[in-house]
Structures are given as C-alpha cells and as structure tokens.
Amino acid sequence: MSTPDLPPQQPQQPQYQPAPGAPQYQPGQQPGYNTMAIVAFILSFFISLVGVILGFVALSQIKKTGEQGRGFAIAGIIIGFAEIVLGIIITIIFIAIAASVGYQYSTN
C-alpha cells in the first residue's frame, strides 16, 4: 500500500508572547499619555519640588511602557527647577534688602 501524496507543510511562525507586565497594545494603536507626566506638568506651577520629582518618575515609566507624555514630563522638570531657582534668587534679594534697611535704621 502506498501513502497518498500530502502537500508540503508550511513551517509555522513562532508565536511571541509579550513580557509579563508589558502593556497590551493592538497593532497600530497609540498608547495613551502617562498620567504622572501630566500631573508633574500641572504641579510644577504650584508645588515645584513635587513637579520635578514626579517628572523624573514619569520619564522612567515612559521609558519602560512606551507611553506618550515625555514632553509633559520634561516640561514639568524644567518649569519646576526654574521656579525653585527663581524662588531662591528672590529670597536672597529679599534678605539683602531687609538687611540693608535694617542696617540703615540701626545706624541712624
């Protein structure tokens, strides 16, 4: 008895599984914005130090997850640092003026 001719089998492509904890995005679908990056941007105007810290944390998360929002995180860091430096400069100027006025009143 002879065996019937079978069509040649196509080699199957391996099925890749995403890494555990990796985001499950469909092909062609853009990942959303990182919420912490947006919060860092907003808080950098009101509580500068918190905005800077959250901006760095958001950048780390964005690097791992591939989400959008890198610009918001960087803007939060820059604005937060700028406000901190500006606050230090204004404080130094205020102390210098107060010391100058105090010195003038003490010598008169």
Backbone torsions as a table, in degrees:
resi	resn	phi	psi	omega
1	MET	NA	134.2	179.3
2	SER	-103.5	152.3	180.0
3	THR	-87.9	141.9	179.5
4	PRO	-68.2	151.3	179.2
5	ASP	-72.0	120.6	178.0
6	LEU	-94.8	145.1	177.6
7	PRO	-67.0	146.8	-180.0
8	PRO	-62.8	139.1	-178.1
9	GLN	-84.5	137.9	176.9
10	GLN	-76.8	137.8	176.0
11	PRO	-67.4	133.8	-178.9
12	GLN	-79.6	141.4	176.9
13	GLN	-76.5	140.2	179.2
14	PRO	-67.3	142.1	178.0
15	GLN	-91.9	115.1	-179.0
16	TYR	-89.3	135.5	176.9
17	GLN	-104.7	137.3	177.8
18	PRO	-66.5	155.3	178.9
19	ALA	-62.9	147.1	178.5
20	PRO	-59.1	134.6	-179.6
21	GLY	85.5	-6.0	178.5
22	ALA	-74.1	146.7	179.7
23	PRO	-65.0	144.4	-177.7
24	GLN	-100.1	84.8	179.6
25	TYR	-101.6	143.0	175.4
26	GLN	-78.9	151.9	178.1
27	PRO	-58.2	135.4	178.9
28	GLY	83.3	-2.9	-179.1
29	GLN	-97.3	128.6	178.7
30	GLN	-78.6	134.5	174.1
31	PRO	-68.6	154.0	-177.6
32	GLY	-75.6	-179.0	178.8
33	TYR	-78.5	144.7	176.1
34	ASN	-73.1	120.8	-176.2
35	THR	-62.9	-38.0	-178.3
36	MET	-65.7	-31.2	177.2
37	ALA	-65.6	-40.7	178.9
38	ILE	-67.7	-42.5	178.6
39	VAL	-64.1	-39.9	178.2
40	ALA	-61.2	-42.0	179.7
41	PHE	-62.5	-46.3	-177.8
42	ILE	-68.0	-45.9	-177.2
43	LEU	-69.3	-22.1	179.7
44	SER	-63.4	-21.7	177.4
45	PHE	-80.2	-24.7	-173.7
46	PHE	-110.9	-46.5	-179.6
47	ILE	-126.9	88.7	-168.6
48	SER	-57.1	-47.0	-175.9
49	LEU	-62.5	-41.0	178.9
50	VAL	-66.0	-39.5	177.6
51	GLY	-61.3	-40.0	178.9
52	VAL	-65.6	-47.3	-178.7
53	ILE	-62.1	-47.7	179.9
54	LEU	-64.9	-32.1	177.3
55	GLY	-62.7	-42.9	178.2
56	PHE	-67.5	-39.9	178.1
57	VAL	-64.3	-41.8	179.4
58	ALA	-63.7	-40.4	177.6
59	LEU	-60.3	-39.8	178.1
60	SER	-64.2	-43.7	179.3
61	GLN	-65.1	-41.4	-178.9
62	ILE	-63.3	-38.2	179.0
63	LYS	-62.6	-36.9	-178.1
64	LYS	-79.8	-39.9	-171.6
65	THR	-96.5	-20.2	-178.2
66	GLY	78.6	14.8	179.1
67	GLU	-70.1	168.9	174.1
68	GLN	-86.2	168.0	175.5
69	GLY	115.3	9.4	-179.9
70	ARG	-60.5	-38.9	179.3
71	GLY	-64.1	-40.4	177.4
72	PHE	-62.6	-42.3	-178.9
73	ALA	-64.8	-45.2	179.8
74	ILE	-65.5	-41.5	178.2
75	ALA	-62.8	-40.1	177.3
76	GLY	-61.7	-40.6	179.1
77	ILE	-66.2	-47.7	-177.2
78	ILE	-65.0	-47.1	-179.4
79	ILE	-63.6	-42.6	179.1
80	GLY	-61.0	-47.4	178.6
81	PHE	-63.7	-40.5	179.9
82	ALA	-62.3	-41.4	179.3
83	GLU	-68.9	-35.9	177.2
84	ILE	-64.2	-47.0	179.3
85	VAL	-63.2	-43.0	178.9
86	LEU	-62.6	-40.5	177.5
87	GLY	-62.7	-39.9	178.0
88	ILE	-65.2	-43.7	179.7
89	ILE	-62.8	-45.6	179.9
90	ILE	-63.3	-39.3	178.3
91	THR	-63.6	-42.9	178.9
92	ILE	-63.0	-43.6	179.1
93	ILE	-63.0	-44.1	179.7
94	PHE	-61.6	-43.5	179.4
95	ILE	-65.4	-40.3	179.2
96	ALA	-63.7	-42.4	178.7
97	ILE	-66.4	-44.1	179.7
98	ALA	-62.8	-40.2	179.0
99	ALA	-67.2	-38.4	179.5
100	SER	-65.9	-45.1	178.9
101	VAL	-65.9	-41.1	177.8
102	GLY	-62.8	-39.1	179.3
103	TYR	-67.4	-39.2	179.0
104	GLN	-64.6	-40.6	179.9
105	TYR	-71.9	-27.8	-178.5
106	SER	-79.6	-23.1	-179.5
107	THR	-91.1	-12.5	-179.2
108	ASN	-89.7	NA	NA
